[in-house]
Each structure stands twice: as C-alpha cells, then as structure tokens.
Amino acid sequence: MSEAGDKVYSVNELREERVESRMIYEGKIIRLRHDRIKLPDGRVVSREVVEHEMAVVVLAENDRGELLMINQFRYPAGEVLMELPAGIVERGEDCVTAAARELQEETGWKPGRIAKIGEFYTSPGFCDELLVMYYATDLVWDKLPQDEDEFIVPCFLSPEAALKLAGDGRIRDAKSLCGVYWWLHRNASAKG
C-alpha cells in the first residue's frame, strides 16, 4: 500500500499512463525521451527516460574456482573500474549468444557451459536498460577481436580477493557487485 494525500493506493493502482512523448536525442547507444505521464491520482507530470538496448553480463568461473573480471577506463566515471564482462545484445542476436560473444571479445575466454542467472534493471528511475546475467564455466581460450574503442585488462579473482575488493569499495560497478555477491553466496551455499 502507498499513500498520496488522503488516498491509500493498492499495487494494482500504481501504473502511470503516458499521454505525450517527445524524443530529445538519439545516439549510438542511448536515446533520451521526455514524456508527460498521468499519475494514479490524475495529475500530469514530466518524466525523462533514457532508452538503452538490452545487455548481458557474464560471471565466468575458471576450473580453479576463480572469477573472471576486467579492468577498463570508464569515461563517465573518470576512472578505471573492475567489472564483470558485459555488453549490448545486437539486433537479431539472442542473449546467450551475446553473452558468449562479449566474454570472448573482452577476455579471450569462450564458455563451454553457460546458464542464465536472472535479469534486472540497472536504474529504473530514469533508464529502461535490462541486463540479463549469465554464469559461464568450462572456459576455453578462443580470442575474438575486441571492439576498436575498448582497452581492457582481464584478471581472475579468488573468492577471498573478490570479497575483499567488493567489501573495501574497489569494485564499484553495480552490475558487477550484484554478480560478485551472487557468486560468493553460491560458493558459500555449495560448501554447506
């Protein structure tokens, strides 16, 4: 239940309705839209929406039980971030194929087995980007060419190193933190 003014709303009454939409910007990776929407109480307000293609993120574990991460300078953040391999699903490509391709392009490792973990929105307050997360094992070296504008340094982390880096704030990327903590929980549950 949610309260706005004197009325109490049920979950079924929370939907907002778009009444007007205007595209502000269309780029290679994102589009920016300005919408006017009708709230459950009838008022009309503005929403700014970043449209982003669906993307995949991959937790790849080697046969020594280490997690494959990448280091990459991220211009908007202004720093090198340690992240899980990830990327956009290309038109006509299914998510599993995209996950395997991104892993190979960014790290040189091809998954022998890959399974879906789940999916989540990165920041649904302003962006529609949906990430689909995969768990990959049985890695085989089979390098694909990297994207021309990406400079990446891969590394493998033990569970202890991953926990320390996440815990002390050196892994700061949200999708990667989500995946690292999923992986650590999975490992702890497997040990009993």
C-alpha positions as CSV (number, residue, x, y, z in Angstrom):
1,M,0.0,0.0,0.0
2,S,1.1,3.5,-0.8
3,E,-0.3,6.8,0.5
4,A,-0.5,10.0,-1.5
5,G,-2.5,12.7,0.2
6,D,-5.6,11.1,1.8
7,K,-6.0,8.2,-0.6
8,V,-4.3,4.8,0.0
9,Y,-3.3,3.0,-3.3
10,S,-3.0,-0.7,-3.9
11,V,-0.2,-2.1,-6.0
12,N,-2.7,-2.6,-8.9
13,E,-3.4,1.2,-8.9
14,L,0.2,2.4,-9.3
15,R,0.5,2.3,-13.1
16,E,1.4,5.6,-14.8
17,E,0.0,6.3,-18.2
18,R,2.0,8.1,-21.0
19,V,-0.1,10.9,-22.5
20,E,2.7,12.6,-24.6
21,S,6.2,11.7,-25.7
22,R,9.0,13.6,-27.4
23,M,12.4,12.2,-28.5
24,I,15.1,14.6,-27.5
25,Y,18.2,12.8,-28.5
26,E,19.1,9.6,-30.5
27,G,22.7,8.4,-30.2
28,K,24.6,5.2,-30.9
29,I,23.9,3.6,-27.5
30,I,21.2,5.6,-25.9
31,R,18.1,7.7,-26.7
32,L,16.7,10.4,-24.4
33,R,12.9,10.9,-24.3
34,H,10.7,13.4,-22.5
35,D,7.3,12.1,-21.6
36,R,4.3,13.6,-19.9
37,I,2.5,11.0,-17.8
38,K,-0.7,10.8,-15.8
39,L,-0.2,9.7,-12.2
40,P,-2.7,7.4,-10.4
41,D,-4.3,10.5,-8.8
42,G,-4.9,12.1,-12.2
43,R,-2.2,14.7,-12.2
44,V,0.1,15.1,-15.3
45,V,3.8,15.3,-14.7
46,S,7.1,15.0,-16.7
47,R,9.4,12.0,-16.9
48,E,12.9,11.9,-18.6
49,V,13.6,8.4,-19.9
50,V,16.9,7.1,-21.1
51,E,16.3,4.2,-23.6
52,H,19.1,1.7,-23.7
53,E,19.3,-1.6,-25.6
54,M,19.1,-4.9,-23.7
55,A,22.5,-6.0,-22.4
56,V,24.2,-9.1,-20.9
57,V,26.7,-9.6,-18.1
58,V,28.7,-12.7,-17.5
59,L,30.1,-14.3,-14.4
60,A,32.8,-16.6,-15.8
61,E,34.5,-19.1,-13.4
62,N,37.6,-21.0,-14.4
63,D,38.4,-24.6,-13.3
64,R,40.4,-23.2,-10.3
65,G,37.2,-21.6,-8.9
66,E,38.3,-18.0,-9.8
67,L,36.0,-15.3,-11.2
68,L,37.0,-13.6,-14.4
69,M,36.8,-9.8,-14.2
70,I,38.0,-6.9,-16.4
71,N,39.6,-3.6,-15.8
72,Q,38.5,-0.8,-18.1
73,F,38.6,3.0,-18.0
74,R,35.1,4.3,-17.9
75,Y,34.9,7.9,-19.2
76,P,31.7,9.0,-17.4
77,A,33.1,7.7,-14.1
78,G,36.5,9.2,-14.9
79,E,38.4,6.1,-13.6
80,V,39.4,2.5,-14.3
81,L,36.7,0.2,-12.9
82,M,36.9,-3.5,-12.2
83,E,33.8,-5.1,-13.8
84,L,32.3,-8.3,-15.0
85,P,32.4,-8.7,-18.8
86,A,29.2,-7.2,-20.3
87,G,27.8,-5.7,-23.4
88,I,24.8,-4.9,-25.6
89,V,22.7,-7.6,-27.3
90,E,23.0,-6.8,-31.0
91,R,19.9,-6.8,-33.3
92,G,18.7,-10.3,-34.1
93,E,21.1,-11.8,-31.6
94,D,19.8,-14.0,-28.7
95,C,21.1,-13.2,-25.2
96,V,23.1,-16.5,-24.7
97,T,25.0,-15.8,-28.0
98,A,25.6,-12.2,-27.0
99,A,26.9,-13.3,-23.5
100,A,29.3,-15.8,-25.1
101,R,30.4,-13.2,-27.7
102,E,31.0,-10.5,-25.2
103,L,33.0,-12.8,-22.9
104,Q,35.2,-13.8,-25.8
105,E,35.7,-10.3,-27.2
106,E,36.5,-8.8,-23.8
107,T,38.6,-11.6,-22.2
108,G,39.5,-14.2,-24.9
109,W,37.7,-16.9,-23.0
110,K,34.9,-18.9,-24.6
111,P,32.3,-20.6,-22.3
112,G,31.8,-24.4,-22.6
113,R,28.7,-24.1,-20.4
114,I,26.5,-21.0,-19.9
115,A,23.3,-20.7,-17.8
116,K,21.0,-17.8,-17.1
117,I,21.1,-16.5,-13.5
118,G,18.4,-13.8,-13.9
119,E,17.7,-10.3,-15.2
120,F,17.4,-6.8,-13.6
121,Y,17.1,-3.2,-14.5
122,T,20.2,-1.0,-13.9
123,S,18.4,2.2,-12.7
124,P,14.7,2.1,-13.5
125,G,14.0,5.5,-12.1
126,F,15.3,7.0,-15.4
127,C,16.5,4.2,-17.6
128,D,14.9,1.2,-19.3
129,E,18.1,-0.8,-19.6
130,L,17.5,-4.5,-18.8
131,L,20.5,-6.7,-18.0
132,V,20.5,-10.4,-18.3
133,M,23.1,-12.2,-16.2
134,Y,24.8,-15.5,-17.1
135,Y,27.0,-17.9,-15.3
136,A,29.7,-19.4,-17.5
137,T,32.1,-22.3,-16.8
138,D,34.3,-24.8,-18.7
139,L,36.3,-21.9,-20.2
140,V,38.4,-22.4,-23.3
141,W,40.9,-19.9,-24.7
142,D,39.4,-18.7,-28.0
143,K,40.0,-14.9,-28.5
144,L,37.7,-12.8,-30.7
145,P,38.8,-9.3,-31.8
146,Q,38.0,-6.6,-29.2
147,D,35.8,-3.6,-30.1
148,E,38.1,-0.9,-31.6
149,D,37.4,1.6,-28.8
150,E,37.8,-0.8,-25.9
151,F,41.0,-1.2,-23.9
152,I,40.6,-4.0,-21.4
153,V,42.8,-5.9,-18.9
154,P,41.3,-9.1,-17.7
155,C,42.1,-10.8,-14.4
156,F,40.9,-13.7,-12.3
157,L,39.9,-13.3,-8.7
158,S,39.7,-15.9,-5.9
159,P,36.6,-15.8,-3.8
160,E,38.6,-14.2,-1.0
161,A,40.0,-11.5,-3.3
162,A,36.6,-10.8,-4.8
163,L,35.1,-10.4,-1.3
164,K,37.9,-8.1,-0.2
165,L,37.7,-5.9,-3.3
166,A,33.9,-5.7,-3.1
167,G,33.9,-5.0,0.6
168,D,36.5,-2.3,0.5
169,G,34.9,-0.4,-2.4
170,R,37.3,-1.3,-5.1
171,I,34.6,-3.0,-7.1
172,R,32.2,-0.1,-7.6
173,D,30.1,-1.1,-10.7
174,A,26.6,-2.0,-9.7
175,K,26.1,-5.0,-12.1
176,S,29.4,-6.4,-11.0
177,L,28.7,-6.0,-7.3
178,C,25.4,-7.8,-7.9
179,G,27.1,-10.6,-9.7
180,V,30.1,-10.9,-7.3
181,Y,27.8,-11.2,-4.3
182,W,25.6,-13.8,-6.1
183,W,28.8,-15.8,-6.9
184,L,30.1,-15.6,-3.4
185,H,26.7,-16.6,-2.0
186,R,26.6,-19.5,-4.5
187,N,30.1,-20.7,-3.4
188,A,29.2,-20.4,0.3
189,S,26.0,-22.4,-0.2
190,A,27.8,-25.1,-2.1
191,K,30.2,-25.6,0.7
192,G,27.3,-26.2,3.1
